[in-house]
Amino acid sequence: MDIQVTNPRIYEVRVPVQPSNYGKSVQRVTISKGSSDPVLNVMGISLGSNCLGAPTGGTATASTPSVCPGLPVVLNLTGATVSGSITYQWQASTDGGLTFSNIAGATTVPFTARPTVSTRYRAVVTCGPQSGNSAAVAVAVLPTTATVAYAPGPICLPAPGTAGTATPLAATPAGGTFSSTTGLVLNASTGDIDLGASAPGTYTVTYNLLNACQAVGTTTVTLVRNTPTLAYLATTFCRTGSTTITATPAGGTFSSTPGLAINPTTGVIDLVNSTAGTYLVTYTSASPCPAAATVQVVVKSDALPVFPTVLTPNNDDKNDVLRLKIADVTGYHIRVYSRWGRKVYEGYDAAQGWNAADNSAGMYYYQVSYTDCAGRLQEYKSWVEVVK
């Protein structure tokens, strides 16, 4: 069946209104009809849009203020303009709200985001050619890892009874708590190690953020206390020979007060080239954690005696007397014999000796015995020629 459309007909004519006029009242509408148009026109006017002004963006909300990386966060709006003509676009900022960028496909309310870094979100609410931005909401992304560090290498413990503290060089992110294996005494809030109360050893320090992502960092701390030892076989020596020493741990250096000839590497004392006196010997252990041990030693008397081979008893103070010339001896005994074996002198005073004043020139033989300053018996036999 054919349907023929004849007049009258109804036509719709859309009249665009500039956005700048959306907020204004309509004062009048004027329609002009040309005189050459014989058709009766019936006019009607209606408002064809709900967006008479810029929409309200409202406030963005998040289902949680913090989340582990990649987990869902539901974004929503409160206080925004609601209309069938409204469209939405969610935006994100990772620089603290300085700049926002559109999130692809994020055009619904609510919208589920999965941030991997801390992000601010807002919605752009649009109606027609106008739009408004919501207040942004911040979602913090919690760390999944933590770090903790102390000074590299061993930490030196102070002497027993002495206080000391070792502070972490780094503990990130801030806000965690510290714990350790047994034997290490540390502050759970700051991580400071109480060196005075901790024992030497190697420990594991754990830094725990206690967040939903279970961020944990660990490090190893080694505490060292060197307690070197130093000992000689005796503390009193004669100026004869050298000394035997024990020192631990190995690898340290030796020093002393002036006058003592000591090897800085081995600690052996060259008694012959040392001056008689009382000395303080120090042994300093090597790194890490150098420490010192000290001992007092006494060097007595002179070196081994040197007897002259010629006596010239002329009172010129040169080879006038046959005597010991060393101190700190006991039990001194000297006997002098002529070349025919007749004893011509016997004495018990090391400082006096034999001057051959009552004897003729010629060859003589002598025996000397005494107990030295170290308690050892010393005996000498030799000859001397008297020249007059």
C-alpha positions in Angstrom: 0.0 0.0 0.0 1.4 3.4 -1.0 1.3 6.1 1.6 1.5 9.6 0.4 2.6 12.3 2.7 0.9 15.6 2.1 1.0 18.8 4.0 0.9 19.8 6.7 4.3 18.5 7.7 6.3 19.0 11.0 10.0 20.0 10.7 12.7 20.3 13.4 15.2 23.0 13.2 18.1 22.9 15.8 19.4 26.3 16.8 22.9 26.1 18.4 23.5 28.2 21.5 27.0 29.3 22.3 28.4 28.0 25.6 29.0 31.6 26.8 25.2 32.0 26.7 24.3 28.8 28.7 23.9 30.7 31.9 21.7 33.4 30.5 17.8 33.6 30.5 15.9 33.4 27.2 14.3 36.8 26.7 12.4 36.2 23.4 12.4 34.1 20.2 11.6 35.9 16.9 10.5 33.9 13.8 10.2 35.7 10.5 8.0 34.3 7.6 8.6 35.4 4.0 5.5 36.9 2.1 6.0 34.4 -0.8 5.4 31.4 1.4 1.6 30.6 1.3 1.9 27.7 3.8 0.6 28.1 7.3 3.6 27.5 9.7 3.0 26.4 13.3 6.0 26.9 15.4 7.1 25.3 18.7 10.2 25.9 20.8 11.8 23.4 23.2 15.1 23.3 25.2 17.3 20.5 23.7 20.0 20.1 26.4 20.5 19.4 30.1 23.9 21.1 30.3 23.1 24.7 30.9 26.4 25.2 32.7 29.8 23.6 33.4 29.4 20.3 35.3 30.7 19.9 38.9 33.6 17.5 39.1 33.1 16.6 42.7 35.7 14.6 44.7 37.5 11.5 43.7 37.6 8.7 46.3 39.6 5.4 46.6 38.6 2.1 48.2 42.0 2.1 50.0 44.6 4.8 50.7 47.5 2.3 50.1 48.0 -0.9 48.2 50.7 -3.3 47.1 52.0 -2.8 43.5 49.5 -4.0 40.9 46.6 -4.7 43.3 43.2 -3.2 42.5 41.9 0.1 43.8 38.3 1.2 43.1 37.9 4.8 42.2 34.6 6.7 42.6 33.1 10.1 42.7 31.1 12.0 45.2 29.4 15.4 44.7 29.7 15.4 40.9 27.0 16.5 38.5 24.8 13.5 37.4 23.1 13.6 34.1 22.5 11.3 31.1 24.6 13.6 29.0 27.6 13.4 31.3 30.8 11.5 30.3 33.8 10.7 32.4 37.6 10.4 31.9 39.9 9.3 34.7 43.3 10.8 34.8 46.5 9.9 36.8 49.5 11.9 38.1 52.7 10.3 39.3 54.5 13.6 40.0 52.5 14.7 43.0 49.7 16.3 41.0 51.8 18.6 38.9 50.6 17.0 35.6 47.8 14.6 34.9 47.4 12.2 31.9 44.3 10.3 30.6 44.1 6.7 31.5 43.2 4.7 28.4 39.7 3.2 28.7 39.1 4.7 32.1 35.6 6.2 31.3 33.3 4.7 33.9 32.4 5.5 37.4 33.3 3.5 39.4 36.7 2.5 37.8 39.2 0.0 39.0 42.9 1.1 38.8 46.0 -1.1 39.5 48.8 1.4 40.4 52.4 0.3 40.4 53.7 3.5 41.9 52.1 6.1 44.2 49.6 8.0 42.1 47.0 10.8 42.4 43.7 10.2 40.5 41.0 12.6 39.3 38.0 12.5 37.0 37.3 14.9 34.2 33.4 15.3 34.1 32.2 16.5 30.7 28.8 17.6 29.5 28.6 18.9 26.0 31.5 21.3 25.3 32.1 22.0 29.0 33.9 20.0 31.7 35.0 20.1 35.3 37.8 18.3 37.2 37.2 16.5 40.4 39.4 16.9 43.5 42.2 14.3 43.3 42.7 11.4 45.6 46.1 10.0 46.5 46.8 6.2 46.5 50.1 5.2 48.0 51.9 2.1 46.6 53.6 0.3 49.5 57.2 -0.9 49.1 57.8 -4.6 48.7 61.5 -4.4 49.5 63.5 -2.8 52.3 67.2 -2.2 52.7 69.4 -1.9 55.8 73.2 -1.3 56.0 75.9 -0.5 58.6 79.5 0.6 58.0 81.3 -1.9 55.7 83.7 -4.4 57.3 83.9 -5.5 60.9 82.7 -3.2 63.7 85.3 -2.8 66.4 84.1 -3.4 70.0 85.4 -1.2 72.7 87.3 -2.5 75.7 85.2 -4.5 78.2 83.2 -2.1 80.4 83.4 0.7 77.8 80.3 2.1 76.0 80.0 2.5 72.3 77.3 2.7 69.6 77.1 1.7 65.9 74.3 3.4 63.9 72.8 2.2 60.6 74.1 4.0 57.6 70.8 3.4 55.8 67.4 1.9 56.6 64.9 2.5 53.8 62.0 3.1 53.5 61.7 4.8 56.9 59.4 3.6 59.6 60.5 0.0 60.1 61.7 -2.0 63.1 64.9 -3.8 63.7 65.7 -7.2 65.2 68.8 -9.5 65.2 70.1 -12.9 66.1 71.0 -13.6 69.7 74.0 -11.9 71.1 73.6 -8.5 69.4 72.0 -5.8 71.5 70.3 -3.2 69.4 67.5 -0.6 69.6 64.4 -2.0 67.8 63.3 1.5 66.7 66.6 3.1 65.6 68.8 0.0 64.8 71.6 1.4 67.0 73.9 -1.4 68.2 75.0 -1.2 71.9 78.6 -2.1 71.4 79.3 -2.2 75.1 76.6 -4.8 75.8 77.1 -6.9 72.6 79.4 -9.9 72.3 81.9 -10.5 69.5 80.5 -12.5 66.6 78.7 -12.3 63.3 75.0 -11.5 63.4 72.0 -11.0 61.0 70.1 -7.8 61.4 66.5 -7.7 60.0 64.7 -4.5 59.1 60.9 -5.1 58.8 58.4 -2.4 57.5 55.4 -4.4 58.9 53.2 -3.4 56.0 50.8 -5.4 53.9 53.5 -6.1 51.3 55.8 -7.6 54.0 58.9 -5.6 53.0 62.0 -7.0 54.7 65.7 -6.2 54.4 68.6 -8.0 56.0 72.3 -7.5 56.5 75.2 -9.2 58.2 77.1 -7.4 61.0 80.4 -8.7 62.4 81.7 -7.4 65.8 85.3 -7.8 66.6 87.2 -7.3 69.9 91.0 -7.8 69.7 92.6 -8.6 73.0 96.3 -9.0 72.2 98.7 -10.7 74.5 102.4 -10.0 75.0 104.9 -12.0 77.1 108.7 -12.5 77.4 110.2 -15.5 79.0 111.4 -13.2 81.8 111.0 -9.5 82.8 114.6 -8.9 83.8 117.5 -9.4 81.5 121.2 -9.0 81.4 122.8 -7.2 78.4 123.8 -10.5 76.8 122.3 -12.2 73.8 118.6 -11.7 72.8 115.1 -12.5 74.1 112.3 -14.9 73.3 108.8 -13.5 73.0 105.2 -14.6 72.5 102.5 -12.3 71.1 99.0 -12.9 69.9 97.4 -12.4 67.4 100.2 -12.6 64.9 100.9 -9.8 62.5 101.2 -6.8 64.9 104.0 -4.4 65.6 106.3 -3.7 68.6 107.6 -0.5 70.1 109.2 0.6 73.3 110.3 3.6 75.3 113.7 5.0 74.1 116.9 3.0 74.8 115.7 -0.5 74.1 116.8 -2.0 70.8 113.7 -3.9 69.7 112.8 -5.4 66.4 109.4 -3.8 65.4 108.3 -6.9 63.5 109.4 -9.7 65.8 109.6 -8.0 69.2 113.0 -9.5 69.8 115.2 -7.3 72.1 118.8 -6.9 71.1 120.2 -6.8 74.7 123.8 -6.1 73.7 122.8 -2.9 72.0 120.3 -1.8 74.6 121.0 0.5 77.4 120.5 -0.7 81.0 117.1 0.5 82.3 113.4 -0.1 82.7 111.3 -0.1 79.6 107.6 -0.4 78.5 107.2 -2.6 75.5 103.9 -2.3 73.5 102.5 -4.8 71.0 99.8 -3.3 68.7 97.7 -5.9 66.8 97.0 -5.4 63.1 93.7 -4.3 61.6 90.9 -4.8 61.7 90.3 -3.4 65.2 93.9 -2.8 66.4 94.5 -3.0 70.1 97.5 -2.8 72.3 99.1 -4.9 75.1 102.1 -3.8 77.2 104.7 -5.3 79.4 107.5 -3.9 81.5 111.0 -5.2 81.0 114.3 -4.4 82.9 117.7 -4.6 81.3 120.5 -4.8 83.8 124.3 -4.6 83.8 126.5 -4.3 80.7 127.2 -6.7 77.9 129.6 -9.7 78.3 132.8 -8.6 80.0 135.9 -7.8 78.0 139.2 -8.4 79.7 142.4 -6.8 78.6 145.3 -8.9 77.2 147.9 -6.4 78.3 148.3 -4.7 81.7 150.5 -1.6 82.1 150.2 -0.6 85.8 151.6 2.9 85.4 148.5 4.7 86.7 147.6 6.3 83.4 144.0 4.8 83.6 144.7 2.7 80.5 144.8 -1.1 81.1 145.9 -0.5 84.7 143.7 -3.2 86.3 142.3 -6.6 85.4 138.6 -6.5 86.5 135.1 -7.4 85.4 133.7 -3.9 84.6 130.1 -5.0 84.8 127.6 -4.6 87.6 124.7 -6.6 89.1 126.7 -9.7 89.7 127.0 -11.9 92.8 129.5 -14.6 93.8 132.4 -12.9 92.1 135.7 -14.8 92.3 139.0 -14.1 90.5 142.3 -16.0 90.7 145.5 -15.1 89.0 148.5 -17.5 88.4 152.0 -17.0 87.3 153.2 -19.0 84.3 154.6 -21.6 86.7 151.1 -22.1 88.2 151.7 -20.1 91.4 148.6 -18.2 92.6 149.6 -14.5 92.9 146.2 -13.0 93.4 142.7 -13.9 94.6 139.7 -11.5 95.0 136.0 -11.3 95.6 135.3 -7.7 94.7 134.3 -7.2 91.0 135.0 -3.5 91.2 138.5 -3.9 92.6 140.4 -6.4 90.3 144.2 -7.0 90.1 146.6 -4.3 89.2 149.9 -6.4 89.2 151.6 -3.6 91.2 153.5 -6.1 93.3 154.3 -8.5 90.5 156.9 -8.6 87.9 156.4 -8.2 84.1 155.5 -11.4 82.3 152.7 -13.7 81.3 149.9 -14.5 83.8 146.8 -16.7 83.7 143.5 -16.1 85.4 140.1 -17.6 86.2 136.9 -15.5 86.8 133.6 -16.8 87.9 130.4 -15.0 89.0 126.6 -15.2 88.9 125.2 -12.7 86.4 122.1 -10.6 86.9 119.9 -13.3 85.4 121.1 -15.9 87.9 123.4 -17.7 85.5 126.9 -18.9 86.4 129.5 -17.3 84.2 133.2 -18.6 84.0 136.1 -17.3 82.1 139.7 -18.5 81.7 142.4 -16.6 79.8 145.8 -14.9 80.0 147.2 -11.4 80.3 150.7 -10.0 79.8 152.0 -7.5 82.4 154.3 -4.9 80.8 156.4 -2.6 83.1 
